[in-house]
């Protein structure tokens, strides 16, 4: 991509939105499609009202080069859709249409992603003045024919999980198509952040997706630190890294236990529940909260570790590593478990690249994609955790990648505790630079967490765009269910374990 058509950045590097070239809609479309075909992927794509039109901005990530390219255009009232040539744009284009009325002409299935106002059919612009009717979706893709039928699941589920609606088109027991309708958890968090930072801003950030509090807090704080030119000490960076990996371990161990429970393998299910609790308690030792809330703040971290804390954390990590190995490796030696895991819900590497999947879902397909490696920040600029991949793309692959990451995160924590640098943990943060923007990426336990923050002339938040990894991966779950038995859905769903509230915001 010619440099004159975009702004080229590194992770956490600021730029002036006024310096962003505004391409024509056709140029913008061609550049995005060409870049994605050449190996880039869409990390974020959003619209911002400007006069009678909307400024549309895309952040394209080139993992192999460790750089981000930012492109812009102005669309009013419509532009030619990217989705037919670039499927990973489909969610973003639907959101821009839903929120701002920017119509992607030719989108193959234009409908809301979070809530529906007064739209009467797919492709009809919602009445944004009408109160949102969260989760209402009257138009689903349908299949007709002999032995075909439709199964509706949710939004109220049998388990203690978040609300979401799943509409299956089946022939007999075989799923031909799955359509996922979300929006029940929409809270308007992105709008609430505009005008900040406020005293409640970090509380909102930490509850964007409650099980990913640390990753979202780190992304937001790094954005604020970049905009305020705040230096974070090596000690604070290491403690943030410890918290991030504890969050990863706790959730991966919990997922492996839940997968074992879904196939009625109770030994691993029972043990993993207890081990997950042990890791959450280790996070509480680190900062006083089992989910890490209140630890990560602009300028560093609020809690330090003394020598006794370090020794106790080391002891707990050794115990967790030993217990997890015994409990989890039982899975791989159980024929009944492997019969359910192997070959179920498989995606190819090519499809994962095509859809722009991130995190465990991508790495289980053989995609070498990890923000800690490709766009390192904080402690990961100095210490690399090997990227864990598998190539089967099925439930087993997603489970096994989790196990590889648990082991490597445990080793990372022990290594960092052995050589914890000295220094202060928290530094004061100055005012935010006016009329600047930044993209901050963090590898959360589900995958890439992306925060785009831009300031206005007064140095307040003008734009806070959040892309949870679940945004990229929900469509991957839908495609993983094609030609599967409908009875395999709980297992496939758990192997992705995507966030409803992280999607709905």
C-alpha positions in Angstrom: 0.0 0.0 0.0 1.5 3.4 -0.9 2.5 5.4 2.1 0.6 8.4 0.8 -2.7 6.5 1.1 -2.4 5.7 4.8 -0.7 6.3 8.1 1.7 3.5 9.2 2.0 2.9 12.9 3.4 0.5 15.5 1.3 -0.7 18.5 0.7 2.2 20.9 2.1 4.8 18.5 0.0 8.0 18.3 -0.9 10.0 15.2 -2.8 13.1 14.2 -6.2 12.2 12.6 -5.9 15.4 10.6 -2.9 13.8 8.9 -4.9 10.8 7.7 -5.5 10.9 4.0 -9.2 10.8 3.0 -9.4 8.5 0.0 -12.4 8.3 -2.3 -14.8 5.5 -1.3 -13.7 3.4 -4.3 -10.0 4.0 -3.5 -10.6 3.0 0.1 -12.4 -0.2 -0.9 -9.8 -1.1 -3.4 -6.9 -0.5 -0.9 -8.6 -2.6 1.9 -9.4 -5.5 -0.4 -5.9 -5.4 -1.9 -4.2 -5.2 1.5 -6.2 -8.1 2.9 -5.5 -10.2 -0.1 -1.8 -9.5 0.4 -1.9 -10.7 4.0 -3.3 -7.9 6.1 -6.4 -8.2 8.2 -9.0 -5.8 9.6 -8.3 -5.1 13.2 -11.0 -2.3 13.4 -13.4 -0.5 11.1 -15.7 2.2 12.2 -17.6 5.3 11.3 -17.7 8.7 12.9 -20.3 11.4 12.1 -18.8 14.4 10.4 -21.1 17.2 9.1 -23.7 15.5 6.9 -21.5 12.5 6.2 -19.4 10.0 8.1 -15.7 9.5 8.3 -14.9 5.8 7.9 -11.6 4.6 9.2 -10.0 1.2 9.0 -7.1 -0.2 10.9 -5.3 -3.0 9.0 -2.8 -5.2 10.8 0.1 -6.9 9.1 1.1 -9.5 11.6 4.3 -10.6 9.8 5.6 -7.0 9.7 4.3 -5.8 13.1 2.8 -2.7 11.7 -0.7 -1.1 11.5 -2.0 0.8 8.5 -4.8 3.3 9.1 -6.9 4.3 6.1 -9.8 6.8 5.9 -12.6 7.8 3.6 -15.8 9.8 3.7 -19.1 8.0 3.0 -22.4 9.7 2.5 -25.0 8.2 2.4 -23.6 4.9 1.0 -20.6 3.2 -0.5 -19.9 -0.1 -2.2 -19.7 -2.9 0.4 -16.4 -4.6 1.1 -18.0 -7.9 2.4 -18.4 -9.8 -0.8 -14.7 -9.5 -1.6 -13.5 -9.3 2.1 -15.8 -11.4 4.4 -14.0 -10.2 7.6 -15.6 -6.8 7.0 -19.2 -8.1 7.3 -19.7 -7.4 11.0 -18.0 -4.0 10.9 -20.1 -2.8 8.0 -23.3 -4.0 9.7 -22.4 -2.0 12.8 -21.6 1.2 10.9 -25.0 0.9 9.1 -26.8 0.2 12.4 -25.2 3.0 14.4 -24.7 5.7 11.8 -26.9 4.8 8.8 -23.8 4.4 6.5 -25.2 1.9 3.9 -22.8 -0.7 2.5 -24.5 -1.1 -0.9 -24.4 -4.7 -2.0 -23.8 -6.2 1.5 -25.1 -9.8 1.1 -27.0 -10.0 4.4 -27.4 -6.5 5.9 -29.0 -6.6 9.4 -28.2 -5.3 12.9 -25.5 -6.8 15.0 -26.6 -5.6 18.4 -30.1 -4.1 18.4 -32.9 -3.1 16.1 -34.8 0.1 16.0 -37.6 0.6 13.5 -36.1 -1.3 10.6 -38.7 -3.4 8.9 -36.5 -5.7 6.8 -32.8 -6.5 6.1 -31.1 -3.5 4.4 -33.6 -0.9 5.7 -31.9 1.7 7.8 -33.0 1.6 11.4 -34.7 4.6 13.0 -31.9 5.7 15.3 -34.2 8.0 17.2 -36.4 5.0 18.2 -35.5 3.2 21.5 -33.5 0.1 20.8 -35.3 -3.2 21.1 -32.3 -5.3 22.0 -32.1 -8.7 20.5 -35.2 -8.4 18.4 -34.5 -10.1 15.0 -37.4 -11.0 12.8 -35.5 -12.0 9.6 -33.4 -15.1 9.5 -31.8 -17.0 6.7 -34.1 -20.0 5.9 -33.7 -23.3 4.1 -36.6 -25.2 2.7 -36.9 -28.7 1.4 -37.6 -32.3 2.4 -36.6 -33.1 5.9 -35.4 -29.6 6.6 -36.4 -27.9 9.8 -35.5 -25.0 12.0 -34.3 -25.0 15.6 -34.3 -21.9 17.8 -32.1 -21.9 20.9 -32.0 -19.0 23.4 -31.7 -16.3 24.4 -32.5 -18.0 27.7 -30.3 -21.0 28.1 -30.3 -24.0 30.4 -26.8 -23.1 31.8 -25.7 -20.1 33.8 -24.4 -18.2 30.7 -25.1 -15.0 28.9 -28.1 -14.5 26.6 -27.8 -15.0 22.9 -30.0 -16.5 20.2 -29.0 -19.3 17.9 -31.1 -20.2 14.8 -30.2 -23.5 13.2 -31.3 -24.6 9.7 -31.1 -28.4 9.8 -31.7 -31.4 7.6 -32.4 -34.2 9.9 -29.7 -33.9 12.6 -27.2 -32.2 10.4 -26.8 -28.4 10.6 -26.9 -26.7 7.2 -26.6 -23.2 8.6 -26.3 -21.4 11.9 -27.2 -17.8 12.4 -26.3 -16.0 15.6 -28.3 -13.1 16.9 -26.8 -11.1 19.8 -27.4 -7.7 21.4 -29.2 -8.6 24.6 -26.2 -7.3 26.7 -25.8 -4.0 24.9 -25.1 -1.3 27.4 -23.8 1.6 25.3 -20.4 1.6 26.9 -18.5 3.1 24.0 -20.9 6.1 24.0 -20.5 6.4 27.8 -16.7 6.7 27.4 -16.8 9.7 25.1 -15.9 12.9 26.9 -13.7 11.1 29.4 -11.6 10.2 31.1 -14.1 10.1 34.0 -13.7 8.7 37.5 -15.8 5.7 36.3 -14.0 5.2 33.1 -11.8 2.3 34.3 -14.7 0.6 36.0 -16.5 0.6 32.6 -13.4 -0.7 30.8 -12.9 -3.5 33.3 -16.5 -4.7 32.8 -16.5 -4.6 29.0 -16.1 -8.4 29.2 -16.0 -9.4 32.9 -13.7 -12.4 32.3 -11.2 -10.2 30.4 -10.9 -7.3 32.8 -7.1 -7.2 32.8 -6.6 -7.4 29.0 -9.1 -4.6 28.4 -7.7 -2.5 31.2 -4.1 -2.9 29.8 -5.2 -1.8 26.3 -7.0 1.2 27.6 -4.3 2.3 29.9 -1.6 1.9 27.3 -3.7 4.1 25.0 -4.0 6.8 27.7 -0.2 6.5 28.5 0.6 7.0 24.8 -1.6 10.0 24.5 -0.1 11.5 27.7 3.5 10.5 27.0 3.6 8.6 30.3 6.5 6.3 31.0 5.6 3.0 32.8 8.3 1.4 34.9 9.7 -2.0 34.0 8.4 -3.3 37.4 4.9 -2.2 36.6 5.1 -3.7 33.1 6.1 -7.1 34.6 3.3 -7.0 37.1 0.8 -6.2 34.3 2.2 -9.2 32.4 1.8 -11.5 35.4 -1.8 -10.4 35.8 -2.5 -10.9 32.1 -1.1 -14.4 32.1 -2.9 -15.4 35.3 -6.1 -14.3 33.6 -5.2 -16.5 30.6 -4.4 -19.5 32.8 -7.6 -19.3 34.9 -9.9 -19.0 31.8 -8.1 -21.7 29.8 -8.2 -24.2 32.7 -11.8 -23.4 33.3 -12.6 -23.9 29.6 -10.8 -27.3 29.6 -12.8 -28.4 32.6 -16.0 -27.2 30.9 -15.2 -29.1 27.7 -14.6 -32.2 29.8 -17.9 -31.7 31.5 -19.6 -31.4 28.1 -18.5 -34.9 27.2 -19.3 -36.2 30.7 -15.6 -36.8 31.6 -16.0 -35.8 35.3 -12.4 -36.3 36.7 -11.0 -33.4 34.6 -14.1 -31.3 34.9 -14.0 -31.5 38.7 -10.3 -30.9 39.1 -10.2 -28.0 36.6 -12.9 -26.1 38.5 -10.8 -26.2 41.6 -7.6 -25.3 39.8 -9.2 -22.4 38.2 -10.2 -21.2 41.6 -6.7 -21.5 42.8 -5.4 -19.3 40.0 -8.1 -16.7 40.6 -7.0 -16.7 44.2 -3.5 -16.1 43.1 -4.7 -13.0 41.2 -6.4 -11.9 44.4 -3.0 -12.2 46.1 -1.5 -10.0 43.4 -4.1 -7.2 43.7 -6.9 -8.0 46.1 -9.5 -9.0 43.4 -9.9 -12.4 41.8 -10.6 -10.8 38.4 -7.7 -8.3 38.7 -10.0 -5.3 38.9 -8.4 -2.2 40.4 -4.8 -3.3 39.5 -4.1 -1.8 36.1 -4.3 2.0 36.0 -2.8 4.7 33.7 0.8 5.1 34.8 1.4 1.5 36.0 -0.3 -0.7 38.7 -1.8 0.1 42.1 -0.3 -2.9 44.0 3.3 -3.9 44.5 4.7 -7.3 45.5 7.0 -7.8 48.5 9.3 -10.8 48.9 6.7 -12.9 50.8 4.2 -12.3 48.0 6.7 -13.4 45.4 7.5 -16.6 47.3 3.9 -17.4 47.8 3.0 -16.8 44.1 5.9 -19.1 43.1 4.6 -21.8 45.4 1.0 -21.5 44.1 2.2 -21.6 40.5 4.2 -24.8 41.1 1.2 -26.4 42.7 -1.1 -25.2 39.8 1.3 -26.5 37.2 1.5 -30.0 38.8 -2.3 -30.3 39.4 -3.2 -29.0 35.9 -0.8 -31.5 34.2 -2.4 -34.5 36.0 -6.0 -33.3 35.4 -5.7 -32.1 31.8 -3.5 -34.8 30.4 -6.2 -37.3 31.4 -8.2 -35.9 28.5 -5.8 -36.8 25.8 -5.5 -40.4 26.9 -9.3 -41.0 27.1 -10.7 -42.6 23.9 -14.2 -41.5 24.7 -13.1 -37.8 25.0 -10.9 -37.9 21.9 -13.8 -39.5 19.9 -15.9 -36.4 20.6 -13.1 -33.8 20.3 -11.3 -34.9 17.1 -12.9 -33.9 13.8 -15.7 -31.9 15.5 -16.3 -28.3 14.4 -13.3 -28.1 12.2 -12.1 -25.0 10.3 -9.3 -24.9 7.8 -6.3 -22.5 8.0 -7.4 -20.8 4.8 -10.9 -20.2 6.2 -9.5 -18.8 9.4 -7.3 -16.4 7.5 -10.3 -15.5 5.2 -12.5 -14.6 8.2 -9.8 -12.8 10.2 -10.1 -15.1 13.2 -7.9 -14.3 16.2 -6.7 -15.9 19.4 -7.1 -19.6 20.2 -9.6 -20.1 17.3 -7.0 -18.9 14.8 -4.0 -20.7 16.3 -5.9 -24.0 16.5 -6.2 -23.8 12.7 -2.4 -23.3 12.3 -2.5 -19.5 12.0 0.6 -18.0 13.6 -1.1 -15.0 15.1 -0.4 -13.6 18.6 -0.2 -9.9 19.6 2.5 -10.7 22.2 4.7 -11.9 19.3 3.6 -9.8 16.4 2.9 -6.4 18.1 4.7 -6.7 21.5 4.3 -4.1 24.2 5.1 -3.9 27.8 7.1 -6.8 29.2 6.6 -8.7 26.0 9.0 -6.4 24.2 11.8 -8.0 26.3 10.5 -11.6 26.9 8.8 -13.7 24.3 6.3 -16.4 25.0 6.3 -19.0 22.2 3.2 -18.9 20.0 1.2 -22.0 20.6 -0.4 -23.5 17.4 -2.1 -26.7 16.2 -3.3 -27.5 12.7 -6.5 -29.6 13.1 -8.9 -26.6 13.5 -11.3 -28.7 15.5 -12.5 -29.0 19.1 -9.4 -30.9 20.0 -7.1 -28.3 18.4 -8.8 -25.5 20.3 -8.5 -27.5 23.5 -4.9 -28.5 23.0 -3.8 -24.9 22.2 -5.3 -23.9 25.5 -3.2 -26.5 27.3 0.0 -25.4 25.5 -0.7 -21.8 26.5 -1.4 -22.8 30.1 2.0 -24.4 30.3 3.9 -21.6 28.7 2.1 -18.9 30.7 3.0 -20.8 33.9 6.6 -20.9 32.9 6.6 -17.2 32.0 5.2 -16.3 35.4 7.9 -18.3 37.2 10.6 -16.8 35.1 9.4 -13.2 35.8 9.1 -13.8 39.5 12.7 -15.0 39.6 13.9 -11.6 38.2 11.3 -9.0 39.2 12.9 -5.6 38.5 13.0 -2.9 41.1 11.5 0.6 40.8 8.2 2.3 41.4 4.8 0.9 40.3 2.7 3.9 39.5 3.6 7.3 38.0 1.3 10.3 37.6 -0.3 10.8 34.3 -0.4 14.2 32.6 -3.1 15.7 30.4 -3.9 13.9 27.1 -2.5 15.5 23.9 -5.3 17.2 21.9 -6.3 16.0 18.5 -4.3 12.8 18.6 -5.3 9.1 18.2 -3.8 5.8 19.1 -4.4 2.1 18.5 -3.5 -0.3 21.4 -3.5 -4.1 20.9 -3.3 -6.7 23.7 -3.4 -10.5 23.4 -6.3 -11.3 25.8 -7.0 -14.9 26.6 -9.6 -15.1 23.8 -7.4 -13.2 21.4 -6.7 -9.7 20.2 -8.2 -6.9 22.2 -8.2 -3.7 20.2 -8.8 -0.2 21.7 -8.8 2.9 19.4 -8.9 6.2 21.3 -8.9 9.7 19.8 -9.0 13.0 21.6 -10.7 16.3 20.7 -9.2 19.8 20.8 -9.6 19.8 24.6 -7.8 16.5 25.2 -11.0 14.6 26.0 -12.0 11.3 24.5 -13.7 12.0 21.2 -13.7 8.3 20.0 -13.4 5.1 22.0 -13.7 2.2 19.7 -13.4 -1.3 21.3 -13.1 -4.5 19.3 -13.3 -7.6 21.6 -11.8 -10.8 20.0 -15.3 -12.3 20.0 -16.3 -9.8 17.3 -13.9 -11.6 14.9 -14.7 -15.1 16.0 -18.5 -15.4 16.3 -18.9 -16.1 12.5 -16.1 -18.7 12.8 -18.4 -20.6 15.3 -21.3 -20.4 12.8 -19.2 -21.9 10.0 -17.6 -24.5 12.3 -21.2 -25.9 12.8 -21.9 -26.5 9.2 -22.4 -30.2 8.4 -22.1 -31.1 12.1 -24.6 -32.8 14.3 -26.8 -30.3 16.1 -26.0 -32.3 19.3 -22.3 -31.1 18.9 -23.3 -27.5 19.3 -22.6 -27.2 23.0 -19.2 -28.7 22.6 -18.3 -26.4 19.6 -19.7 -23.4 21.4 -17.6 -24.1 24.5 -14.5 -24.7 22.4 -14.7 -21.1 21.1 -16.2 -19.8 24.4 -16.9 -16.3 23.0 -18.1 -13.3 25.0 -21.6 -12.0 24.6 -21.2 -8.8 26.5 -17.7 -8.2 24.9 -19.5 -8.3 21.5 -22.6 -6.3 22.6 -20.8 -3.6 24.6 
